[in-house]
C-alpha cells in the first residue's frame, strides 16, 4: 500500500499543502516546531479519522480557520488499484468520502488503508495502565480483522445496558438475557486477542535478533483474560464456558457494586523484559525498543494477513534509537516493502541507510521536495 498523493487545507499549521510521496522512504526534516509531526499526523488522520496524539479533531484545525480538509490517494501493492479518501471537518460537521462518494457508515472507509505509527509517546503502552494497551492491540487486531471493530462496538453497547440493569436492580432473568449476549460477544473478542498475541510472540523473537539484540529473547508479551485459564489458542466455546462460570461466581458481588466485574474491558496485556515486568525494570531506552519492536511486528503481521504492506510513520526515531538499531529498523521496513515516513531535525543522507527515498524540507508551513 502506498500513499501517492496528499492534499491538506487548514490542517494544523498548513494553510495549503500538496505533496507526492516517494513509494519507499520519505525523510521529513526541519527545525523543531516546523510541522514535521503535523504532516505525519495528517497521514494518520486520513487513514484512521483520528489523531495519534491525545487531541480532538477540532484542535487539528488551523488557528482562525473554520474547518479543515485532508485528501489522499492510496495505491494497492501489486495491482496498483487506487482509492481516494477525503475527510473534512467544519465545526461539528464531518464529511467523509471514498472515491468521490460521501459515506454514512465508516467501515468501508476505515478498511481502505492502514497506517501504523511510532512516536515518542508510544512508550505509554508500556508505562501506563491497561486501557492504553487494550486500545493499542485492539486497533492492531481490527486492522487485520475488520469485524473486530463492529464486535467491540456491539460489546460496549451490551455492556452499557447490562450495567444499567445492575444499577437499577432489575430482575435477574432480564440481566441473564443480556449476560448471555455479552458472553457471546466477549468470547469473540478474547479469541481474536489470544490469536493475535500467539502470532506476535514468534515475530518479536525474530525481530529482536534482526535488530541486533541477544540471541535469547529479552522481550515477551502475554494476554491476561479476566482470570480465564488456558493457552493462546483456546476455542471460542471453551472461553464462553469460562466466562459463564466467572459471571456466576461474581453475581452476588456485582449486585452489591452494581457493575459488571468480568469481560475483555478489564483484561490486560503484559510486557516482560528479561523475564520481569517491563514497566518496572526496563529503562526508557529499553521501553522504546519494545515499542518499535511491536510496531514492526504489527506491520509484518498486517502484511501476512492482508497481503498488503501498511504505511509506516516513524516520528523522531533518531532520538529514540542509536544509529545501528535505526539502520536495522529501516532495512527491515525496506525488506518488508513498506512505504515509510521518518522525521528528523537534520537533513538525512539517504545512502547511509542503504535505502531509496526522497527528502522533504519542512519550513514556514511548506514542504519542499529536494529531489
Residue frames as qw, qx, qy, qz and C-alpha x, y, z in Angstrom:
[[0.000, 0.889, 0.458, 0.000, 0.00, 0.00, 0.00],
 [0.447, 0.024, 0.040, 0.893, 1.33, 3.43, -0.96],
 [0.069, 0.847, 0.319, -0.419, 0.20, 6.98, -0.38],
 [0.576, 0.304, 0.389, 0.652, 0.77, 8.57, -3.80],
 [0.054, 0.554, 0.151, 0.817, -0.83, 11.99, -3.22],
 [0.331, -0.537, -0.609, 0.481, -1.63, 14.09, -0.15],
 [0.023, 0.561, 0.199, 0.803, -3.60, 17.35, -0.03],
 [0.331, -0.492, -0.611, 0.523, -4.23, 19.40, 3.12],
 [0.019, -0.626, -0.188, -0.756, -6.21, 22.56, 3.73],
 [0.372, -0.643, 0.198, -0.640, -6.10, 24.34, 7.08],
 [0.912, -0.256, -0.316, 0.062, -4.67, 21.29, 8.84],
 [0.696, -0.464, -0.121, 0.535, -2.61, 22.27, 11.88],
 [0.201, -0.695, 0.131, 0.678, -0.04, 24.83, 10.65],
 [0.292, 0.009, 0.694, 0.658, -0.62, 24.10, 6.95],
 [0.418, 0.466, 0.137, -0.768, -2.99, 26.51, 5.14],
 [0.828, 0.477, -0.072, -0.287, -2.45, 24.53, 1.95],
 [0.314, -0.527, 0.770, 0.177, -0.24, 21.57, 1.09],
 [0.905, 0.361, -0.029, -0.225, 0.14, 19.22, -1.87],
 [0.173, -0.621, 0.752, 0.136, 2.86, 16.56, -1.98],
 [0.903, 0.237, -0.290, -0.212, 3.63, 13.36, -3.86],
 [0.606, -0.605, 0.515, -0.041, 5.49, 10.99, -1.53],
 [0.263, 0.472, -0.822, -0.182, 8.14, 8.51, -2.60],
 [0.865, -0.117, -0.349, -0.342, 6.91, 4.88, -2.72],
 [0.733, 0.013, -0.561, 0.383, 9.78, 3.85, -0.46],
 [0.491, -0.464, -0.411, 0.612, 11.30, 6.10, 2.22],
 [0.065, 0.828, 0.202, 0.520, 10.31, 9.70, 2.83],
 [0.539, -0.233, -0.384, 0.712, 12.65, 11.67, 5.10],
 [0.095, -0.876, -0.299, -0.367, 10.90, 14.71, 6.53],
 [0.603, -0.227, -0.298, 0.704, 13.32, 17.12, 8.19],
 [0.011, 0.748, 0.129, 0.651, 13.29, 20.64, 9.57],
 [0.034, 0.353, -0.530, 0.770, 13.58, 22.65, 12.76],
 [0.105, -0.343, -0.852, 0.382, 11.63, 21.80, 15.88],
 [0.188, 0.587, 0.437, -0.655, 8.11, 23.20, 15.68],
 [0.095, 0.300, -0.498, -0.808, 8.17, 23.45, 11.87],
 [0.739, 0.200, 0.057, -0.641, 5.33, 20.94, 11.38],
 [0.266, 0.320, -0.892, -0.175, 7.07, 17.60, 10.73],
 [0.123, 0.138, 0.929, -0.321, 4.91, 15.68, 13.21],
 [0.473, 0.438, 0.259, -0.719, 1.84, 17.55, 11.93],
 [0.485, 0.410, -0.574, -0.517, 2.48, 16.09, 8.48],
 [0.194, 0.068, -0.977, 0.050, 2.65, 12.56, 9.88],
 [0.261, 0.274, 0.681, -0.627, -0.46, 13.26, 11.92],
 [0.524, 0.416, -0.111, -0.735, -2.32, 14.28, 8.75],
 [0.439, 0.247, -0.809, -0.302, -1.43, 10.99, 7.04],
 [0.064, -0.087, -0.934, 0.340, -2.54, 9.04, 10.10],
 [0.361, 0.340, 0.414, -0.763, -5.76, 11.05, 10.39],
 [0.508, 0.333, -0.422, -0.672, -6.61, 10.46, 6.74],
 [0.430, 0.088, -0.890, -0.124, -6.47, 6.71, 7.34],
 [0.289, -0.247, -0.854, 0.356, -7.95, 6.44, 10.87],
 [0.215, -0.708, -0.357, -0.570, -10.05, 9.64, 11.18],
 [0.585, -0.808, -0.069, 0.033, -8.38, 10.46, 14.49],
 [0.178, 0.829, -0.484, 0.218, -5.03, 11.74, 15.66],
 [0.798, -0.024, -0.532, 0.281, -2.33, 9.55, 17.19],
 [0.173, 0.204, -0.459, 0.847, -1.91, 12.36, 19.71],
 [0.141, -0.496, -0.789, 0.336, -4.30, 12.97, 22.58],
 [0.109, 0.267, 0.021, -0.957, -6.32, 15.74, 20.98],
 [0.524, 0.550, 0.568, -0.316, -9.74, 16.28, 19.42],
 [0.537, 0.478, 0.493, 0.491, -10.35, 16.86, 15.72],
 [0.031, 0.974, 0.209, 0.076, -11.12, 20.50, 16.43],
 [0.455, -0.773, 0.269, 0.350, -7.56, 21.02, 17.71],
 [0.637, 0.006, 0.547, 0.543, -6.20, 19.91, 14.33],
 [0.335, 0.835, 0.375, 0.224, -7.86, 22.86, 12.55],
 [0.454, 0.281, -0.052, 0.844, -5.54, 25.75, 11.66],
 [0.169, -0.515, -0.465, 0.700, -5.96, 28.58, 14.18],
 [0.178, 0.444, -0.021, -0.878, -8.55, 31.03, 12.89],
 [0.267, 0.055, -0.748, -0.604, -9.91, 28.71, 10.19],
 [0.693, -0.091, 0.129, -0.703, -13.49, 27.43, 10.21],
 [0.961, 0.005, 0.225, -0.158, -12.60, 23.87, 9.23],
 [0.197, -0.570, 0.732, 0.318, -10.00, 21.56, 7.73],
 [0.877, 0.389, -0.028, -0.281, -9.74, 19.15, 4.81],
 [0.318, -0.497, 0.778, 0.214, -7.45, 16.20, 4.08],
 [0.873, 0.398, 0.027, -0.280, -7.39, 14.06, 0.95],
 [0.215, -0.567, 0.763, 0.224, -5.10, 11.36, -0.33],
 [0.837, 0.318, -0.305, -0.324, -4.75, 8.59, -2.85],
 [0.554, -0.426, 0.713, -0.051, -3.67, 5.12, -1.69],
 [0.659, 0.423, -0.520, -0.343, -2.45, 2.58, -4.25],
 [0.932, -0.242, 0.231, -0.141, -2.57, -1.16, -3.56],
 [0.316, -0.511, 0.751, 0.273, 0.52, -3.32, -3.79],
 [0.433, 0.093, 0.861, 0.249, 0.70, -5.38, -6.95],
 [0.328, 0.656, 0.658, 0.170, -2.49, -4.30, -8.71],
 [0.232, 0.038, 0.079, 0.969, -1.86, -0.57, -8.26],
 [0.164, -0.682, -0.624, -0.344, -5.59, -0.03, -7.82],
 [0.148, 0.204, -0.266, 0.930, -6.14, 3.43, -6.36],
 [0.289, -0.705, -0.647, 0.028, -8.55, 4.60, -3.68],
 [0.116, 0.451, -0.091, 0.880, -9.12, 8.28, -2.97],
 [0.404, -0.580, -0.645, 0.290, -10.08, 9.20, 0.59],
 [0.042, 0.523, 0.007, 0.851, -11.34, 12.61, 1.74],
 [0.428, -0.550, -0.633, 0.336, -12.10, 13.86, 5.24],
 [0.053, 0.526, 0.052, 0.847, -13.49, 17.29, 6.11],
 [0.354, -0.523, -0.634, 0.446, -14.28, 18.87, 9.47],
 [0.003, -0.441, -0.106, -0.891, -16.22, 22.10, 9.89],
 [0.497, -0.394, 0.275, -0.722, -17.42, 22.79, 13.42],
 [0.613, -0.130, 0.712, -0.317, -19.39, 19.72, 14.46],
 [0.821, 0.471, 0.008, -0.323, -19.98, 18.67, 10.87],
 [0.426, -0.401, 0.759, 0.286, -17.98, 15.76, 9.46],
 [0.787, 0.514, -0.040, -0.338, -17.89, 14.57, 5.86],
 [0.457, -0.401, 0.754, 0.249, -16.04, 11.52, 4.63],
 [0.738, 0.540, -0.114, -0.388, -15.73, 10.38, 1.03],
 [0.591, -0.246, 0.718, 0.274, -14.32, 7.33, -0.69],
 [0.322, 0.143, 0.702, 0.619, -13.69, 7.62, -4.42],
 [0.109, -0.166, -0.260, -0.945, -15.90, 10.70, -4.52],
 [0.520, -0.472, -0.604, -0.378, -18.88, 9.09, -2.78],
 [0.265, -0.506, 0.420, -0.705, -19.95, 10.50, 0.58],
 [0.490, -0.078, -0.864, 0.090, -20.21, 7.78, 3.21],
 [0.595, -0.607, -0.026, -0.526, -22.59, 7.35, 6.12],
 [0.916, -0.387, 0.075, 0.078, -21.03, 4.27, 7.68],
 [0.014, -0.876, 0.477, 0.078, -17.29, 4.35, 8.21],
 [0.834, -0.213, 0.500, 0.093, -16.35, 0.66, 7.93],
 [0.772, 0.540, 0.216, 0.258, -15.65, 0.85, 4.20],
 [0.162, 0.932, -0.220, 0.240, -13.56, 4.00, 4.66],
 [0.477, -0.719, 0.493, -0.112, -11.51, 2.67, 7.58],
 [0.854, -0.070, 0.501, 0.122, -10.77, -0.61, 5.81],
 [0.648, 0.759, 0.037, 0.054, -9.42, 1.13, 2.70],
 [0.432, 0.667, -0.441, 0.417, -5.94, 1.86, 4.06],
 [0.789, -0.563, -0.193, 0.153, -3.78, 1.19, 7.06],
 [0.274, 0.742, -0.340, 0.509, -1.19, 3.44, 8.65],
 [0.800, -0.427, -0.321, 0.274, 0.99, 2.41, 11.61],
 [0.090, 0.874, -0.191, 0.438, 2.80, 4.98, 13.76],
 [0.721, -0.317, -0.347, 0.510, 5.70, 5.08, 16.19],
 [0.074, 0.784, -0.085, 0.610, 6.22, 8.34, 18.08],
 [0.170, 0.374, -0.666, 0.622, 7.84, 9.16, 21.42],
 [0.531, -0.224, 0.386, -0.721, 4.58, 8.80, 23.39],
 [0.796, 0.061, -0.517, -0.308, 4.06, 5.27, 22.07],
 [0.359, 0.198, -0.807, 0.426, 6.01, 4.07, 25.10],
 [0.454, -0.237, 0.355, -0.782, 2.96, 4.83, 27.24],
 [0.863, -0.040, -0.351, -0.361, 1.63, 1.38, 26.30],
 [0.657, 0.087, -0.645, 0.382, 4.45, 0.03, 28.47],
 [0.172, 0.159, -0.493, 0.838, 4.33, 2.63, 31.24],
 [0.432, -0.166, 0.106, -0.880, 0.64, 3.39, 31.66],
 [0.587, -0.003, 0.649, -0.484, -2.44, 1.42, 32.66],
 [0.459, 0.136, 0.862, 0.169, -4.19, -1.43, 30.80],
 [0.453, 0.747, 0.349, -0.338, -6.50, 0.88, 28.84],
 [0.180, 0.778, -0.430, -0.422, -3.66, 2.12, 26.62],
 [0.196, -0.277, 0.915, 0.219, -2.55, -1.45, 25.92],
 [0.482, 0.426, 0.751, -0.149, -6.08, -2.64, 25.11],
 [0.413, 0.820, 0.071, -0.391, -6.52, 0.23, 22.64],
 [0.016, 0.653, -0.657, -0.377, -3.14, -0.45, 21.01],
 [0.230, -0.092, 0.956, 0.160, -3.78, -4.15, 20.44],
 [0.463, 0.546, 0.642, -0.273, -7.48, -3.84, 19.58],
 [0.361, 0.800, -0.137, -0.458, -6.58, -1.36, 16.82],
 [0.009, -0.483, 0.818, 0.313, -3.90, -3.71, 15.51],
 [0.352, 0.171, 0.918, -0.057, -6.35, -6.61, 15.54],
 [0.457, 0.688, 0.380, -0.416, -9.06, -4.56, 13.83],
 [0.198, 0.692, -0.462, -0.518, -6.61, -3.77, 11.02],
 [0.075, 0.245, -0.928, -0.270, -6.25, -7.46, 10.14],
 [0.070, -0.397, -0.915, -0.030, -9.78, -8.50, 11.18],
 [0.130, -0.272, -0.113, -0.947, -12.20, -5.61, 10.49],
 [0.574, -0.491, -0.577, -0.311, -15.07, -7.48, 12.19],
 [0.514, -0.245, -0.545, 0.616, -13.29, -6.74, 15.46],
 [0.021, -0.122, 0.056, -0.991, -14.41, -3.11, 15.18],
 [0.551, -0.318, -0.367, -0.679, -18.10, -3.94, 14.94],
 [0.717, -0.314, -0.615, 0.092, -17.89, -6.60, 17.64],
 [0.381, -0.086, -0.437, 0.810, -16.12, -4.20, 20.01],
 [0.235, -0.179, -0.043, -0.954, -18.79, -1.56, 19.44],
 [0.677, -0.317, -0.506, -0.431, -21.57, -4.11, 19.93],
 [0.632, -0.217, -0.625, 0.404, -19.92, -5.35, 23.10],
 [0.140, 0.050, -0.300, 0.942, -19.68, -1.80, 24.50],
 [0.470, -0.253, -0.207, -0.820, -23.42, -1.30, 23.94],
 [0.757, -0.281, -0.574, -0.135, -24.33, -4.62, 25.56],
 [0.517, -0.093, -0.549, 0.650, -22.06, -3.88, 28.50],
 [0.092, -0.170, 0.134, -0.972, -23.64, -0.46, 28.99],
 [0.638, -0.295, -0.334, -0.627, -27.12, -1.97, 29.01],
 [0.743, -0.230, -0.607, 0.162, -26.15, -4.74, 31.46],
 [0.333, -0.007, -0.444, 0.832, -24.59, -2.18, 33.79],
 [0.331, -0.259, -0.065, -0.905, -27.76, -0.07, 33.57],
 [0.751, -0.312, -0.483, -0.325, -29.81, -3.09, 34.62],
 [0.640, -0.144, -0.574, 0.490, -27.46, -3.76, 37.53],
 [0.088, 0.123, -0.262, 0.953, -27.69, -0.16, 38.70],
 [0.514, -0.221, -0.135, -0.818, -31.48, -0.27, 38.52],
 [0.329, -0.137, 0.859, -0.368, -31.57, -3.59, 40.39],
 [0.666, 0.181, -0.342, -0.637, -33.58, -5.16, 37.57],
 [0.931, -0.117, 0.226, -0.263, -34.88, -8.71, 37.68],
 [0.495, -0.445, 0.706, 0.244, -32.29, -11.45, 37.50],
 [0.696, 0.377, 0.599, 0.122, -33.95, -13.00, 34.44],
 [0.395, 0.916, 0.063, -0.016, -33.54, -9.78, 32.46],
 [0.197, -0.815, 0.521, 0.156, -29.88, -9.48, 33.45],
 [0.669, -0.135, 0.712, 0.165, -29.32, -13.09, 32.37],
 [0.660, 0.663, 0.350, 0.053, -30.69, -12.36, 28.88],
 [0.231, 0.945, -0.230, 0.028, -28.19, -9.53, 28.38],
 [0.491, -0.622, 0.604, 0.080, -25.46, -11.55, 30.04],
 [0.804, 0.144, 0.554, 0.160, -25.71, -14.37, 27.51],
 [0.551, 0.806, 0.130, 0.173, -25.41, -11.98, 24.60],
 [0.118, -0.922, 0.367, -0.036, -22.50, -10.24, 26.33],
 [0.696, -0.373, 0.600, 0.130, -20.68, -13.54, 26.85],
 [0.784, 0.432, 0.399, 0.197, -21.01, -14.46, 23.18],
 [0.363, 0.905, -0.056, 0.213, -19.55, -11.15, 22.04],
 [0.381, -0.810, 0.444, -0.022, -16.85, -11.17, 24.72],
 [0.836, -0.126, 0.503, 0.180, -15.69, -14.62, 23.62],
 [0.683, 0.655, 0.185, 0.267, -15.18, -13.42, 20.05],
 [0.056, 0.947, -0.244, 0.203, -13.06, -10.50, 21.23],
 [0.597, -0.617, 0.512, -0.008, -10.97, -12.66, 23.56],
 [0.883, 0.168, 0.388, 0.204, -10.36, -15.32, 20.89],
 [0.537, 0.787, 0.009, 0.305, -9.02, -12.69, 18.49],
 [0.198, -0.890, 0.372, -0.176, -6.80, -11.16, 21.16],
 [0.775, -0.369, 0.510, 0.062, -5.36, -14.57, 22.11],
 [0.830, 0.400, 0.304, 0.240, -4.80, -15.50, 18.49],
 [0.330, 0.901, -0.109, 0.259, -3.07, -12.21, 17.71],
 [0.377, -0.794, 0.464, -0.112, -0.73, -12.40, 20.71],
 [0.883, -0.103, 0.442, 0.122, 0.15, -16.00, 19.88],
 [0.716, 0.594, 0.159, 0.330, 1.29, -14.91, 16.42],
 [0.064, 0.949, -0.183, 0.249, 3.08, -11.84, 17.73],
 [0.711, -0.613, 0.335, 0.075, 5.28, -13.78, 20.16],
 [0.839, 0.092, 0.353, 0.403, 7.21, -15.53, 17.39],
 [0.420, 0.798, 0.126, 0.412, 7.58, -12.30, 15.42],
 [0.296, -0.930, 0.183, -0.119, 9.04, -10.43, 18.38],
 [0.785, -0.406, 0.390, 0.258, 11.74, -13.05, 18.90],
 [0.717, 0.399, 0.341, 0.460, 12.68, -12.96, 15.22],
 [0.195, 0.904, 0.075, 0.374, 12.79, -9.15, 15.14],
 [0.544, -0.805, 0.218, 0.088, 14.90, -8.94, 18.29],
 [0.773, -0.153, 0.421, 0.448, 17.59, -10.98, 16.55],
 [0.513, 0.636, 0.342, 0.465, 17.19, -8.94, 13.36],
 [0.047, -0.955, -0.020, -0.291, 17.58, -5.67, 15.26],
 [0.434, 0.554, -0.528, 0.475, 20.78, -6.84, 16.90],
 [0.600, -0.588, 0.300, -0.452, 19.62, -7.95, 20.33],
 [0.299, -0.399, 0.860, -0.112, 20.86, -11.01, 22.23],
 [0.316, 0.044, -0.874, -0.366, 20.13, -14.44, 20.82],
 [0.154, -0.393, -0.866, 0.268, 17.90, -15.27, 23.76],
 [0.112, -0.690, -0.450, -0.556, 14.61, -13.38, 23.69],
 [0.190, -0.042, -0.476, 0.858, 14.51, -10.45, 26.10],
 [0.388, 0.045, 0.047, -0.919, 11.04, -9.18, 25.17],
 [0.073, -0.269, -0.951, -0.131, 7.81, -11.11, 25.59],
 [0.400, -0.108, 0.005, -0.910, 4.12, -10.23, 25.56],
 [0.089, -0.237, -0.964, 0.081, 1.17, -12.05, 27.10],
 [0.390, -0.350, -0.273, -0.807, -2.56, -11.56, 27.40],
 [0.000, 0.109, 0.846, -0.522, -4.43, -11.93, 30.68],
 [0.366, -0.302, -0.527, -0.705, -8.10, -12.57, 30.01],
 [0.554, -0.443, 0.057, -0.703, -10.10, -11.92, 33.18],
 [0.536, -0.366, 0.675, -0.350, -8.85, -14.84, 35.18],
 [0.929, 0.270, -0.028, -0.251, -9.54, -17.35, 32.39],
 [0.553, -0.458, 0.654, 0.237, -7.02, -20.16, 32.31],
 [0.811, 0.438, 0.378, 0.080, -5.75, -21.83, 29.16],
 [0.558, -0.148, 0.373, 0.726, -3.44, -21.12, 26.25],
 [0.058, 0.397, -0.208, -0.892, -3.35, -18.65, 23.38],
 [0.293, 0.063, -0.693, -0.656, -5.48, -20.80, 21.08],
 [0.274, 0.216, 0.814, -0.464, -8.48, -21.67, 23.24],
 [0.008, 0.408, 0.768, 0.495, -11.67, -22.44, 21.32],
 [0.240, -0.345, -0.052, -0.906, -14.47, -19.91, 21.49],
 [0.719, -0.417, -0.452, -0.324, -16.78, -22.43, 23.18],
 [0.683, -0.212, -0.498, 0.490, -14.29, -23.02, 25.98],
 [0.168, 0.132, -0.190, 0.958, -13.97, -19.30, 26.55],
 [0.472, -0.417, -0.272, -0.728, -17.76, -18.89, 26.71],
 [0.771, -0.386, -0.506, 0.018, -17.92, -21.59, 29.36],
 [0.545, -0.087, -0.382, 0.741, -15.16, -19.91, 31.34],
 [0.069, -0.272, -0.002, -0.960, -16.88, -16.52, 31.14],
 [0.626, -0.452, -0.405, -0.489, -20.18, -18.01, 32.27],
 [0.740, -0.324, -0.497, 0.316, -18.52, -19.62, 35.28],
 [0.340, 0.040, -0.239, 0.909, -16.81, -16.33, 36.13],
 [0.285, -0.375, -0.194, -0.860, -20.06, -14.39, 35.79],
 [0.716, -0.457, -0.479, -0.222, -21.90, -16.82, 38.06],
 [0.669, -0.237, -0.442, 0.548, -19.19, -16.63, 40.73],
 [0.218, 0.010, -0.134, 0.967, -19.29, -12.82, 40.71],
 [0.198, -0.586, -0.600, -0.508, -23.08, -12.39, 40.59],
 [0.469, -0.731, -0.449, 0.211, -23.51, -11.51, 44.28],
 [0.436, -0.400, 0.006, 0.806, -20.63, -9.02, 44.25],
 [0.116, 0.258, 0.470, 0.836, -21.98, -7.42, 41.07],
 [0.279, -0.716, -0.595, -0.234, -25.37, -6.95, 42.73],
 [0.471, -0.705, -0.241, 0.471, -23.64, -5.01, 45.51],
 [0.357, -0.382, 0.243, 0.817, -21.26, -3.00, 43.32],
 [0.478, 0.724, 0.361, -0.342, -23.84, -2.58, 40.52],
 [0.338, 0.754, -0.433, -0.359, -21.39, -3.04, 37.67],
 [0.961, 0.237, -0.140, -0.010, -20.02, -5.87, 35.52],
 [0.449, -0.755, 0.475, 0.055, -16.84, -7.31, 37.05],
 [0.673, -0.092, 0.660, 0.320, -15.67, -9.55, 34.20],
 [0.620, 0.727, 0.294, 0.006, -15.04, -9.31, 30.47],
 [0.711, 0.297, 0.121, 0.625, -12.47, -8.01, 27.97],
 [0.016, 0.889, 0.041, 0.457, -12.95, -4.39, 29.10],
 [0.579, -0.771, 0.246, -0.100, -10.99, -5.37, 32.23],
 [0.951, 0.045, 0.083, 0.294, -8.30, -7.52, 30.59],
 [0.142, -0.896, 0.338, 0.250, -4.64, -6.57, 30.25],
 [0.843, 0.452, -0.183, 0.228, -1.59, -7.25, 28.11],
 [0.604, -0.740, 0.215, 0.203, 1.75, -7.68, 29.84],
 [0.588, 0.706, -0.345, 0.190, 5.23, -6.88, 28.55],
 [0.822, -0.515, 0.128, 0.208, 8.25, -8.60, 30.05],
 [0.381, 0.810, -0.421, 0.149, 11.92, -7.69, 29.79],
 [0.281, 0.402, -0.820, 0.294, 14.36, -10.43, 30.74],
 [0.455, -0.272, -0.847, 0.049, 11.50, -12.33, 32.38],
 [0.168, -0.423, -0.548, 0.702, 10.41, -9.43, 34.59],
 [0.199, 0.837, 0.500, -0.103, 7.67, -6.83, 34.26],
 [0.510, 0.397, 0.179, 0.742, 8.96, -4.28, 31.71],
 [0.165, -0.875, -0.197, -0.411, 7.15, -1.39, 33.36],
 [0.652, -0.755, 0.053, 0.053, 9.23, -1.92, 36.49],
 [0.737, -0.399, 0.338, 0.429, 12.67, -2.92, 35.18],
 [0.625, 0.457, 0.350, 0.527, 13.08, -1.70, 31.58],
 [0.265, -0.395, 0.003, 0.880, 14.93, 1.58, 31.08],
 [0.390, 0.688, 0.117, -0.600, 13.48, 4.36, 28.94],
 [0.230, 0.526, -0.659, -0.486, 15.61, 3.21, 26.02],
 [0.086, 0.001, 0.995, 0.042, 14.53, -0.40, 26.50],
 [0.370, 0.536, 0.611, -0.450, 10.88, 0.66, 26.60],
 [0.372, 0.665, -0.234, -0.603, 11.40, 2.49, 23.31],
 [0.099, 0.316, -0.891, -0.311, 12.92, -0.65, 21.83],
 [0.277, 0.261, 0.896, -0.229, 9.92, -2.69, 23.00],
 [0.428, 0.653, 0.326, -0.532, 7.51, -0.31, 21.27],
 [0.330, 0.613, -0.490, -0.526, 9.44, -0.18, 17.98],
 [0.068, -0.115, 0.985, 0.107, 9.56, -3.98, 18.02],
 [0.354, 0.444, 0.740, -0.361, 5.78, -4.05, 18.49],
 [0.408, 0.698, -0.025, -0.588, 5.18, -1.55, 15.68],
 [0.194, 0.478, -0.759, -0.397, 7.44, -3.56, 13.36],
 [0.167, 0.073, 0.981, -0.068, 5.75, -6.84, 14.34],
 [0.426, 0.566, 0.496, -0.502, 2.31, -5.29, 13.72],
 [0.369, 0.649, -0.345, -0.569, 3.44, -4.16, 10.26],
 [0.088, 0.287, -0.927, -0.226, 4.69, -7.66, 9.44],
 [0.286, 0.271, 0.872, -0.292, 1.50, -9.26, 10.77],
 [0.453, 0.627, 0.191, -0.604, -0.63, -6.92, 8.67],
 [0.316, 0.538, -0.605, -0.494, 1.29, -7.76, 5.51],
 [0.016, -0.097, 0.994, 0.058, 0.99, -11.51, 6.08],
 [0.274, 0.405, 0.791, -0.367, -2.72, -11.42, 6.92],
 [0.398, 0.742, 0.259, -0.473, -3.93, -8.78, 4.44],
 [0.711, 0.267, 0.430, 0.488, -1.36, -9.32, 1.66],
 [0.210, 0.881, 0.091, 0.414, -0.68, -5.58, 1.72],
 [0.526, -0.036, -0.371, 0.764, 2.05, -3.55, 3.38],
 [0.168, -0.887, -0.390, 0.178, 0.89, -0.76, 5.70],
 [0.277, 0.768, -0.129, 0.563, 2.20, 2.78, 5.52],
 [0.706, -0.413, -0.372, 0.439, 4.62, 3.28, 8.45],
 [0.013, 0.897, -0.053, 0.439, 5.20, 6.59, 10.25],
 [0.750, -0.240, -0.329, 0.521, 8.30, 6.98, 12.44],
 [0.054, -0.941, -0.044, -0.330, 8.37, 10.27, 14.34],
 [0.177, -0.836, 0.455, -0.252, 11.74, 11.32, 15.74],
 [0.989, -0.056, -0.132, 0.042, 13.16, 7.81, 15.50],
 [0.579, 0.519, -0.378, 0.503, 16.74, 9.11, 15.56],
 [0.179, -0.574, 0.455, -0.657, 16.40, 10.38, 19.11],
 [0.847, -0.276, 0.174, -0.420, 14.77, 7.13, 20.25],
 [0.979, 0.002, 0.138, 0.149, 17.26, 4.57, 18.84],
 [0.387, -0.619, 0.454, 0.511, 21.02, 4.52, 18.29],
 [0.348, 0.591, -0.444, -0.576, 22.35, 4.70, 14.73],
 [0.047, 0.195, -0.960, -0.193, 22.88, 0.94, 14.32],
 [0.259, 0.364, 0.846, -0.292, 19.40, -0.03, 15.55],
 [0.387, 0.644, 0.109, -0.650, 17.84, 2.73, 13.47],
 [0.258, 0.465, -0.682, -0.503, 19.58, 1.37, 10.36],
 [0.051, 0.025, 0.998, 0.010, 18.37, -2.16, 11.13],
 [0.346, 0.510, 0.605, -0.505, 14.79, -0.97, 11.58],
 [0.397, 0.649, -0.159, -0.628, 14.84, 0.88, 8.25],
 [0.160, 0.334, -0.861, -0.348, 16.40, -2.07, 6.43],
 [0.206, 0.226, 0.932, -0.195, 13.68, -4.33, 7.85],
 [0.402, 0.630, 0.369, -0.552, 10.92, -1.97, 6.71],
 [0.296, 0.588, -0.498, -0.565, 12.61, -1.75, 3.30],
 [0.029, 0.129, -0.977, -0.169, 12.69, -5.54, 3.03],
 [0.287, 0.416, 0.774, -0.381, 9.03, -5.61, 4.04],
 [0.190, 0.397, 0.589, 0.677, 8.27, -3.19, 1.20],
 [0.148, -0.784, -0.541, 0.266, 6.61, -0.66, 3.49],
 [0.207, 0.710, 0.093, 0.667, 6.31, 2.95, 2.44],
 [0.583, -0.492, -0.413, 0.497, 7.84, 4.82, 5.36],
 [0.057, 0.861, 0.015, 0.505, 7.82, 8.42, 6.57],
 [0.716, -0.351, -0.330, 0.505, 10.51, 9.35, 9.08],
 [0.016, -0.971, -0.050, -0.233, 11.08, 12.74, 10.72],
 [0.734, -0.171, -0.151, 0.640, 14.35, 14.33, 11.82],
 [0.102, -0.939, -0.053, 0.324, 15.77, 17.73, 12.72],
 [0.251, -0.586, 0.562, 0.527, 18.80, 17.05, 10.49],
 [0.662, 0.519, -0.301, -0.450, 18.92, 16.50, 6.75],
 [0.869, -0.163, 0.466, 0.011, 19.31, 12.75, 6.25],
 [0.137, 0.549, -0.711, -0.417, 21.83, 11.14, 3.94],
 [0.888, 0.132, -0.026, -0.441, 19.91, 8.53, 2.04],
 [0.674, 0.430, -0.599, 0.038, 22.97, 6.44, 1.24],
 [0.073, -0.450, 0.751, -0.478, 23.86, 5.85, 4.86],
 [0.647, -0.034, 0.577, -0.498, 20.81, 3.62, 5.38],
 [0.120, -0.125, 0.905, 0.388, 21.13, 1.74, 2.05],
 [0.299, 0.567, 0.756, -0.132, 17.53, 2.51, 1.11],
 [0.172, 0.320, 0.426, 0.828, 15.97, 4.58, -1.65],
 [0.103, -0.722, -0.608, 0.315, 13.86, 7.57, -0.82],
 [0.190, 0.693, 0.226, 0.658, 13.17, 11.26, -1.02],
 [0.321, -0.240, -0.437, 0.805, 14.00, 14.18, 1.26],
 [0.083, -0.794, -0.444, -0.407, 11.36, 16.74, 2.22],
 [0.285, 0.048, -0.350, 0.891, 12.32, 20.01, 3.92],
 [0.235, -0.766, -0.593, -0.084, 9.65, 21.47, 6.22],
 [0.298, -0.233, -0.211, 0.902, 9.76, 25.21, 6.95],
 [0.195, 0.193, 0.005, -0.962, 7.35, 28.14, 7.09],
 [0.639, 0.305, 0.507, -0.492, 4.29, 25.86, 6.73],
 [0.679, 0.556, -0.331, -0.346, 5.60, 24.44, 3.46],
 [0.803, -0.221, 0.539, 0.124, 7.02, 21.05, 2.49],
 [0.406, 0.762, -0.386, -0.324, 9.63, 21.11, -0.27],
 [0.971, 0.069, 0.185, 0.134, 10.86, 18.04, -2.11],
 [0.205, -0.804, 0.441, 0.342, 14.64, 18.21, -2.55],
 [0.784, 0.171, 0.533, 0.269, 14.83, 15.77, -5.47]]
